[in-house]
C-alpha cells in the first residue's frame, strides 16, 4: 500500500462499461510521484489517502472485471503533533 495527498479530480464523460462508478483522483504520493486512483469513498482535495494497486485493486470489484490499477481504500486521519 502507498499513501499520498489528493490534489485534483478528473471527470471521464466517456468510459468503458466495466469501469466502476467513482471519482478519478489525482494523488501526489508521499515519495513525490503522482498517480490517478479510483475513489469509491468520496474523498476530497487535500485528504491524505491510502492506496492499493494491481490485482488487489482490481479484485475489490466482485461483480465485474474492473480495469482498475490504483484504488483508494482509506482516508488517513492526521495525528496532531506531540507536545
Biopython code that builds the backbone (N, CA, C, O; Angstrom):
import numpy as np
from Bio.PDB.StructureBuilder import StructureBuilder

atoms = [
    (1, "UNK", "N", (0.843, -1.173, 0.000)),
    (1, "UNK", "CA", (0.000, 0.000, 0.000)),
    (1, "UNK", "C", (0.887, 1.234, 0.000)),
    (1, "UNK", "O", (2.009, 1.224, 0.507)),
    (2, "UNK", "N", (0.357, 2.278, -0.574)),
    (2, "UNK", "CA", (1.075, 3.549, -0.620)),
    (2, "UNK", "C", (0.137, 4.656, -0.153)),
    (2, "UNK", "O", (-1.080, 4.475, -0.103)),
    (3, "UNK", "N", (0.714, 5.795, 0.184)),
    (3, "UNK", "CA", (-0.124, 6.905, 0.626)),
    (3, "UNK", "C", (0.273, 8.176, -0.099)),
    (3, "UNK", "O", (1.384, 8.313, -0.611)),
    (4, "UNK", "N", (-0.679, 9.103, -0.122)),
    (4, "UNK", "CA", (-0.443, 10.376, -0.770)),
    (4, "UNK", "C", (-1.571, 11.340, -0.460)),
    (4, "UNK", "O", (-2.478, 11.032, 0.312)),
    (5, "UNK", "N", (-1.500, 12.508, -1.073)),
    (5, "UNK", "CA", (-2.498, 13.554, -0.840)),
    (5, "UNK", "C", (-3.222, 13.874, -2.137)),
    (5, "UNK", "O", (-2.594, 14.046, -3.181)),
    (6, "UNK", "N", (-4.555, 13.955, -2.066)),
    (6, "UNK", "CA", (-5.373, 14.273, -3.235)),
    (6, "UNK", "C", (-5.124, 15.717, -3.642)),
    (6, "UNK", "O", (-5.251, 16.630, -2.825)),
    (7, "UNK", "N", (-4.767, 15.923, -4.915)),
    (7, "UNK", "CA", (-4.501, 17.288, -5.392)),
    (7, "UNK", "C", (-5.399, 17.692, -6.553)),
    (7, "UNK", "O", (-5.305, 18.816, -7.045)),
    (8, "UNK", "N", (-6.261, 16.796, -6.992)),
    (8, "UNK", "CA", (-7.155, 17.150, -8.090)),
    (8, "UNK", "C", (-8.120, 16.028, -8.400)),
    (8, "UNK", "O", (-8.073, 14.951, -7.805)),
    (9, "UNK", "N", (-9.000, 16.312, -9.350)),
    (9, "UNK", "CA", (-10.058, 15.372, -9.715)),
    (9, "UNK", "C", (-10.223, 15.407, -11.229)),
    (9, "UNK", "O", (-10.123, 16.465, -11.851)),
    (10, "UNK", "N", (-10.477, 14.242, -11.815)),
    (10, "UNK", "CA", (-10.731, 14.142, -13.252)),
    (10, "UNK", "C", (-12.140, 13.623, -13.479)),
    (10, "UNK", "O", (-12.671, 12.857, -12.674)),
    (11, "UNK", "N", (-12.737, 14.048, -14.580)),
    (11, "UNK", "CA", (-14.038, 13.541, -14.990)),
    (11, "UNK", "C", (-13.855, 12.788, -16.288)),
    (11, "UNK", "O", (-13.096, 13.216, -17.156)),
    (12, "UNK", "N", (-14.540, 11.677, -16.426)),
    (12, "UNK", "CA", (-14.496, 10.894, -17.666)),
    (12, "UNK", "C", (-15.931, 10.772, -18.177)),
    (12, "UNK", "O", (-16.688, 9.913, -17.725)),
    (13, "UNK", "N", (-16.292, 11.630, -19.110)),
    (13, "UNK", "CA", (-17.650, 11.579, -19.644)),
    (13, "UNK", "C", (-17.827, 10.383, -20.575)),
    (13, "UNK", "O", (-18.941, 9.901, -20.775)),
    (14, "UNK", "N", (-16.736, 9.917, -21.132)),
    (14, "UNK", "CA", (-16.744, 8.690, -21.935)),
    (14, "UNK", "C", (-15.900, 7.674, -21.194)),
    (14, "UNK", "O", (-14.731, 7.925, -20.900)),
    (15, "UNK", "N", (-16.490, 6.528, -20.890)),
    (15, "UNK", "CA", (-15.781, 5.483, -20.162)),
    (15, "UNK", "C", (-16.335, 4.126, -20.518)),
    (15, "UNK", "O", (-17.499, 4.013, -20.901)),
    (16, "UNK", "N", (-15.517, 3.086, -20.397)),
    (16, "UNK", "CA", (-15.986, 1.748, -20.708)),
    (16, "UNK", "C", (-16.953, 1.283, -19.630)),
    (16, "UNK", "O", (-16.901, 1.750, -18.492)),
    (17, "UNK", "N", (-17.826, 0.372, -19.993)),
    (17, "UNK", "CA", (-18.888, -0.072, -19.086)),
    (17, "UNK", "C", (-18.372, -0.750, -17.821)),
    (17, "UNK", "O", (-19.023, -0.685, -16.779)),
    (18, "UNK", "N", (-17.213, -1.399, -17.898)),
    (18, "UNK", "CA", (-16.723, -2.133, -16.729)),
    (18, "UNK", "C", (-15.925, -1.276, -15.752)),
    (18, "UNK", "O", (-15.476, -1.778, -14.721)),
    (19, "UNK", "N", (-15.742, 0.009, -16.059)),
    (19, "UNK", "CA", (-15.094, 0.904, -15.095)),
    (19, "UNK", "C", (-16.133, 1.280, -14.044)),
    (19, "UNK", "O", (-17.125, 1.935, -14.364)),
    (20, "UNK", "N", (-15.917, 0.874, -12.793)),
    (20, "UNK", "CA", (-16.911, 1.135, -11.744)),
    (20, "UNK", "C", (-17.123, 2.630, -11.508)),
    (20, "UNK", "O", (-16.286, 3.459, -11.863)),
    (21, "UNK", "N", (-18.258, 2.947, -10.904)),
    (21, "UNK", "CA", (-18.551, 4.330, -10.555)),
    (21, "UNK", "C", (-17.604, 4.784, -9.452)),
    (21, "UNK", "O", (-17.243, 4.010, -8.565)),
    (22, "UNK", "N", (-17.217, 6.032, -9.522)),
    (22, "UNK", "CA", (-16.326, 6.616, -8.535)),
    (22, "UNK", "C", (-15.530, 7.725, -9.200)),
    (22, "UNK", "O", (-15.417, 7.777, -10.424)),
    (23, "UNK", "N", (-14.992, 8.593, -8.395)),
    (23, "UNK", "CA", (-14.192, 9.700, -8.920)),
    (23, "UNK", "C", (-12.797, 9.201, -9.288)),
    (23, "UNK", "O", (-12.285, 8.247, -8.704)),
    (24, "UNK", "N", (-12.205, 9.862, -10.258)),
    (24, "UNK", "CA", (-10.811, 9.610, -10.605)),
    (24, "UNK", "C", (-10.003, 10.753, -10.001)),
    (24, "UNK", "O", (-10.097, 11.896, -10.449)),
    (25, "UNK", "N", (-9.210, 10.434, -8.981)),
    (25, "UNK", "CA", (-8.494, 11.468, -8.244)),
    (25, "UNK", "C", (-7.013, 11.475, -8.591)),
    (25, "UNK", "O", (-6.388, 10.424, -8.731)),
    (26, "UNK", "N", (-6.463, 12.680, -8.726)),
    (26, "UNK", "CA", (-5.029, 12.869, -8.953)),
    (26, "UNK", "C", (-4.397, 12.944, -7.565)),
    (26, "UNK", "O", (-4.762, 13.787, -6.745)),
    (27, "UNK", "N", (-3.442, 12.047, -7.319)),
    (27, "UNK", "CA", (-2.825, 11.951, -5.998)),
    (27, "UNK", "C", (-1.319, 12.188, -6.109)),
    (27, "UNK", "O", (-0.649, 11.576, -6.940)),
    (28, "UNK", "N", (-0.795, 13.075, -5.272)),
    (28, "UNK", "CA", (0.650, 13.253, -5.150)),
    (28, "UNK", "C", (1.105, 12.297, -4.057)),
    (28, "UNK", "O", (0.709, 12.439, -2.900)),
    (29, "UNK", "N", (1.925, 11.338, -4.414)),
    (29, "UNK", "CA", (2.377, 10.329, -3.471)),
    (29, "UNK", "C", (3.377, 10.915, -2.482)),
    (29, "UNK", "O", (4.032, 11.919, -2.764)),
    (30, "UNK", "N", (3.483, 10.285, -1.337)),
    (30, "UNK", "CA", (4.404, 10.756, -0.302)),
    (30, "UNK", "C", (5.852, 10.730, -0.783)),
    (30, "UNK", "O", (6.684, 11.481, -0.272)),
    (31, "UNK", "N", (6.169, 9.869, -1.770)),
    (31, "UNK", "CA", (7.541, 9.809, -2.296)),
    (31, "UNK", "C", (7.784, 10.809, -3.420)),
    (31, "UNK", "O", (8.863, 10.822, -4.013)),
    (32, "UNK", "N", (6.783, 11.657, -3.723)),
    (32, "UNK", "CA", (6.933, 12.691, -4.745)),
    (32, "UNK", "C", (6.339, 12.342, -6.094)),
    (32, "UNK", "O", (6.188, 13.219, -6.944)),
    (33, "UNK", "N", (5.998, 11.083, -6.311)),
    (33, "UNK", "CA", (5.376, 10.673, -7.569)),
    (33, "UNK", "C", (3.913, 11.083, -7.639)),
    (33, "UNK", "O", (3.375, 11.669, -6.700)),
    (34, "UNK", "N", (3.283, 10.772, -8.750)),
    (34, "UNK", "CA", (1.866, 11.093, -8.960)),
    (34, "UNK", "C", (1.166, 9.885, -9.553)),
    (34, "UNK", "O", (1.795, 9.074, -10.233)),
    (35, "UNK", "N", (-0.130, 9.758, -9.302)),
    (35, "UNK", "CA", (-0.943, 8.757, -9.979)),
    (35, "UNK", "C", (-2.403, 9.165, -9.955)),
    (35, "UNK", "O", (-2.806, 10.067, -9.220)),
    (36, "UNK", "N", (-3.184, 8.479, -10.778)),
    (36, "UNK", "CA", (-4.636, 8.652, -10.790)),
    (36, "UNK", "C", (-5.225, 7.383, -10.180)),
    (36, "UNK", "O", (-4.898, 6.275, -10.606)),
    (37, "UNK", "N", (-6.086, 7.544, -9.190)),
    (37, "UNK", "CA", (-6.679, 6.406, -8.499)),
    (37, "UNK", "C", (-8.198, 6.535, -8.481)),
    (37, "UNK", "O", (-8.743, 7.633, -8.367)),
    (38, "UNK", "N", (-8.865, 5.398, -8.594)),
    (38, "UNK", "CA", (-10.323, 5.375, -8.489)),
    (38, "UNK", "C", (-10.707, 5.497, -7.020)),
    (38, "UNK", "O", (-10.137, 4.825, -6.160)),
    (39, "UNK", "N", (-11.674, 6.358, -6.743)),
    (39, "UNK", "CA", (-12.088, 6.622, -5.369)),
    (39, "UNK", "C", (-13.555, 6.262, -5.156)),
    (39, "UNK", "O", (-14.431, 7.037, -5.539)),
    (40, "UNK", "N", (-13.846, 5.107, -4.554)),
    (40, "UNK", "CA", (-15.233, 4.754, -4.257)),
    (40, "UNK", "C", (-15.733, 5.336, -2.933)),
    (40, "UNK", "O", (-16.894, 5.144, -2.573)),
    (41, "UNK", "N", (-14.857, 6.050, -2.203)),
    (41, "UNK", "CA", (-15.185, 6.525, -0.855)),
    (41, "UNK", "C", (-15.706, 7.951, -0.790)),
    (41, "UNK", "O", (-16.368, 8.316, 0.181)),
    (42, "UNK", "N", (-15.424, 8.765, -1.798)),
    (42, "UNK", "CA", (-15.849, 10.160, -1.766)),
    (42, "UNK", "C", (-14.837, 11.083, -1.114)),
    (42, "UNK", "O", (-15.224, 12.062, -0.475)),
    (43, "UNK", "N", (-13.555, 10.797, -1.257)),
    (43, "UNK", "CA", (-12.501, 11.641, -0.686)),
    (43, "UNK", "C", (-12.426, 12.967, -1.435)),
    (43, "UNK", "O", (-12.853, 13.071, -2.584)),
    (44, "UNK", "N", (-11.881, 13.969, -0.771)),
    (44, "UNK", "CA", (-11.798, 15.293, -1.363)),
    (44, "UNK", "C", (-10.380, 15.806, -1.454)),
    (44, "UNK", "O", (-9.442, 15.202, -0.933)),
    (45, "UNK", "N", (-10.244, 16.933, -2.126)),
    (45, "UNK", "CA", (-8.938, 17.554, -2.305)),
    (45, "UNK", "C", (-8.313, 17.870, -0.950)),
    (45, "UNK", "O", (-8.981, 18.377, -0.048)),
    (46, "UNK", "N", (-7.021, 17.565, -0.819)),
    (46, "UNK", "CA", (-6.298, 17.809, 0.408)),
    (46, "UNK", "C", (-6.265, 16.625, 1.360)),
    (46, "UNK", "O", (-5.456, 16.610, 2.288)),
    (47, "UNK", "N", (-7.123, 15.632, 1.153)),
    (47, "UNK", "CA", (-7.141, 14.471, 2.053)),
    (47, "UNK", "C", (-5.918, 13.592, 1.827)),
    (47, "UNK", "O", (-5.446, 13.427, 0.703)),
    (48, "UNK", "N", (-5.420, 13.032, 2.922)),
    (48, "UNK", "CA", (-4.322, 12.070, 2.882)),
    (48, "UNK", "C", (-4.969, 10.697, 2.745)),
    (48, "UNK", "O", (-5.769, 10.302, 3.594)),
    (49, "UNK", "N", (-4.629, 9.960, 1.674)),
    (49, "UNK", "CA", (-5.323, 8.718, 1.366)),
    (49, "UNK", "C", (-4.365, 7.537, 1.304)),
    (49, "UNK", "O", (-3.162, 7.697, 1.097)),
    (50, "UNK", "N", (-4.927, 6.350, 1.487)),
    (50, "UNK", "CA", (-4.210, 5.090, 1.393)),
    (50, "UNK", "C", (-4.659, 4.403, 0.113)),
    (50, "UNK", "O", (-5.855, 4.319, -0.164)),
    (51, "UNK", "N", (-3.698, 3.911, -0.669)),
    (51, "UNK", "CA", (-3.986, 3.364, -1.996)),
    (51, "UNK", "C", (-3.411, 1.957, -2.103)),
    (51, "UNK", "O", (-2.308, 1.686, -1.627)),
    (52, "UNK", "N", (-4.169, 1.069, -2.733)),
    (52, "UNK", "CA", (-3.656, -0.244, -3.096)),
    (52, "UNK", "C", (-3.608, -0.316, -4.612)),
    (52, "UNK", "O", (-4.371, 0.363, -5.298)),
    (53, "UNK", "N", (-2.709, -1.140, -5.132)),
    (53, "UNK", "CA", (-2.525, -1.207, -6.576)),
    (53, "UNK", "C", (-2.549, -2.643, -7.080)),
    (53, "UNK", "O", (-2.495, -3.595, -6.301)),
    (54, "UNK", "N", (-2.631, -2.775, -8.392)),
    (54, "UNK", "CA", (-2.516, -4.060, -9.051)),
    (54, "UNK", "C", (-3.729, -4.951, -8.878)),
    (54, "UNK", "O", (-4.863, -4.476, -8.826)),
    (55, "UNK", "N", (-3.477, -6.262, -8.788)),
    (55, "UNK", "CA", (-4.568, -7.236, -8.738)),
    (55, "UNK", "C", (-5.437, -7.073, -7.497)),
    (55, "UNK", "O", (-6.621, -7.410, -7.525)),
    (56, "UNK", "N", (-4.867, -6.561, -6.413)),
    (56, "UNK", "CA", (-5.667, -6.328, -5.200)),
    (56, "UNK", "C", (-6.705, -5.243, -5.472)),
    (56, "UNK", "O", (-7.855, -5.363, -5.049)),
    (57, "UNK", "N", (-6.307, -4.189, -6.173)),
    (57, "UNK", "CA", (-7.241, -3.104, -6.509)),
    (57, "UNK", "C", (-8.351, -3.620, -7.416)),
    (57, "UNK", "O", (-9.527, -3.366, -7.156)),
    (58, "UNK", "N", (-7.999, -4.334, -8.464)),
    (58, "UNK", "CA", (-8.999, -4.859, -9.403)),
    (58, "UNK", "C", (-9.884, -5.908, -8.746)),
    (58, "UNK", "O", (-11.071, -6.003, -9.055)),
    (59, "UNK", "N", (-9.309, -6.700, -7.836)),
    (59, "UNK", "CA", (-10.050, -7.764, -7.175)),
    (59, "UNK", "C", (-11.103, -7.289, -6.197)),
    (59, "UNK", "O", (-11.963, -8.069, -5.787)),
    (60, "UNK", "N", (-11.050, -6.022, -5.816)),
    (60, "UNK", "CA", (-12.060, -5.464, -4.906)),
    (60, "UNK", "C", (-13.454, -5.554, -5.512)),
    (60, "UNK", "O", (-14.438, -5.728, -4.793)),
    (61, "UNK", "N", (-13.537, -5.438, -6.816)),
    (61, "UNK", "CA", (-14.825, -5.424, -7.512)),
    (61, "UNK", "C", (-15.204, -6.848, -7.873)),
    (61, "UNK", "O", (-14.581, -7.453, -8.745)),
    (62, "UNK", "N", (-16.217, -7.391, -7.214)),
    (62, "UNK", "CA", (-16.581, -8.795, -7.377)),
    (62, "UNK", "C", (-17.582, -9.043, -8.497)),
    (62, "UNK", "O", (-17.662, -10.161, -9.005)),
    (63, "UNK", "N", (-18.339, -8.043, -8.891)),
    (63, "UNK", "CA", (-19.379, -8.273, -9.893)),
    (63, "UNK", "C", (-18.925, -8.003, -11.323)),
    (63, "UNK", "O", (-19.598, -8.419, -12.266)),
    (64, "UNK", "N", (-17.798, -7.313, -11.505)),
    (64, "UNK", "CA", (-17.267, -7.018, -12.836)),
    (64, "UNK", "C", (-15.757, -7.219, -12.838)),
    (64, "UNK", "O", (-15.108, -7.167, -11.793)),
    (65, "UNK", "N", (-15.216, -7.447, -14.013)),
    (65, "UNK", "CA", (-13.759, -7.491, -14.163)),
    (65, "UNK", "C", (-13.329, -6.056, -14.443)),
    (65, "UNK", "O", (-13.321, -5.609, -15.589)),
    (66, "UNK", "N", (-12.975, -5.350, -13.386)),
    (66, "UNK", "CA", (-12.715, -3.918, -13.469)),
    (66, "UNK", "C", (-11.277, -3.620, -13.901)),
    (66, "UNK", "O", (-10.338, -4.214, -13.370)),
    (67, "UNK", "N", (-11.097, -2.703, -14.860)),
    (67, "UNK", "CA", (-9.761, -2.306, -15.291)),
    (67, "UNK", "C", (-9.183, -1.225, -14.369)),
    (67, "UNK", "O", (-8.907, -0.106, -14.801)),
    (68, "UNK", "N", (-9.010, -1.579, -13.111)),
    (68, "UNK", "CA", (-8.550, -0.615, -12.112)),
    (68, "UNK", "C", (-7.185, -1.065, -11.596)),
    (68, "UNK", "O", (-7.022, -2.209, -11.170)),
    (69, "UNK", "N", (-6.206, -0.162, -11.637)),
    (69, "UNK", "CA", (-4.862, -0.492, -11.161)),
    (69, "UNK", "C", (-4.500, 0.261, -9.888)),
    (69, "UNK", "O", (-3.523, -0.094, -9.229)),
    (70, "UNK", "N", (-5.255, 1.281, -9.527)),
    (70, "UNK", "CA", (-4.999, 2.032, -8.295)),
    (70, "UNK", "C", (-6.350, 2.378, -7.670)),
    (70, "UNK", "O", (-7.204, 2.985, -8.316)),
    (71, "UNK", "N", (-6.533, 1.988, -6.412)),
    (71, "UNK", "CA", (-7.806, 2.144, -5.732)),
    (71, "UNK", "C", (-7.586, 2.758, -4.355)),
    (71, "UNK", "O", (-6.778, 2.264, -3.568)),
    (72, "UNK", "N", (-8.306, 3.834, -4.070)),
    (72, "UNK", "CA", (-8.240, 4.455, -2.742)),
    (72, "UNK", "C", (-9.062, 3.599, -1.789)),
    (72, "UNK", "O", (-10.251, 3.369, -2.011)),
    (73, "UNK", "N", (-8.412, 3.128, -0.717)),
    (73, "UNK", "CA", (-9.086, 2.230, 0.216)),
    (73, "UNK", "C", (-9.254, 2.835, 1.606)),
    (73, "UNK", "O", (-9.836, 2.206, 2.490)),
    (74, "UNK", "N", (-8.752, 4.045, 1.804)),
    (74, "UNK", "CA", (-8.924, 4.673, 3.109)),
    (74, "UNK", "C", (-8.501, 6.130, 3.093)),
    (74, "UNK", "O", (-7.664, 6.549, 2.293)),
    (75, "UNK", "N", (-9.100, 6.887, 3.997)),
    (75, "UNK", "CA", (-8.714, 8.282, 4.232)),
    (75, "UNK", "C", (-7.998, 8.294, 5.563)),
    (75, "UNK", "O", (-8.574, 7.935, 6.590)),
    (76, "UNK", "N", (-6.727, 8.711, 5.545)),
    (76, "UNK", "CA", (-5.902, 8.665, 6.746)),
    (76, "UNK", "C", (-6.131, 9.902, 7.615)),
    (76, "UNK", "O", (-6.047, 11.034, 7.139)),
    (77, "UNK", "N", (-6.418, 9.671, 8.877)),
    (77, "UNK", "CA", (-6.580, 10.788, 9.809)),
    (77, "UNK", "C", (-5.204, 11.271, 10.210)),
    (77, "UNK", "O", (-4.292, 10.477, 10.443)),
    (78, "UNK", "N", (-5.066, 12.569, 10.286)),
    (78, "UNK", "CA", (-3.801, 13.170, 10.691)),
    (78, "UNK", "C", (-3.737, 13.209, 12.206)),
    (78, "UNK", "O", (-4.720, 13.544, 12.868)),
    (79, "UNK", "N", (-2.600, 12.873, 12.743)),
    (79, "UNK", "CA", (-2.412, 12.929, 14.182)),
    (79, "UNK", "C", (-1.810, 14.288, 14.536)),
    (79, "UNK", "O", (-0.873, 14.729, 13.870)),
    (80, "UNK", "N", (-2.324, 14.962, 15.564)),
    (80, "UNK", "CA", (-1.744, 16.251, 15.960)),
    (80, "UNK", "C", (-0.306, 16.065, 16.424)),
    (80, "UNK", "O", (0.046, 15.003, 16.939)),
    (81, "UNK", "N", (0.523, 17.079, 16.247)),
    (81, "UNK", "CA", (1.914, 16.970, 16.712)),
    (81, "UNK", "C", (1.986, 16.753, 18.215)),
    (81, "UNK", "O", (1.157, 17.265, 18.967)),
    (82, "UNK", "N", (2.987, 15.991, 18.646)),
    (82, "UNK", "CA", (3.191, 15.744, 20.086)),
    (82, "UNK", "C", (3.664, 17.009, 20.773)),
    (82, "UNK", "O", (4.347, 17.835, 20.168)),
    (83, "UNK", "N", (3.299, 17.160, 22.040)),
    (83, "UNK", "CA", (3.720, 18.327, 22.810)),
    (83, "UNK", "C", (5.009, 18.047, 23.538)),
    (83, "UNK", "O", (5.521, 18.917, 24.243)),
]
sb = StructureBuilder()
sb.init_structure("model")
sb.init_model(0)
sb.init_chain("A")
sb.init_seg("    ")
for serial, (resi, resn, name, xyz) in enumerate(atoms, 1):
    if name == "N":
        sb.init_residue(resn, " ", resi, " ")
    sb.init_atom(name, np.array(xyz, "f"), 0.0, 1.0, " ", f" {name:<3s}", serial, name[0])
structure = sb.get_structure()
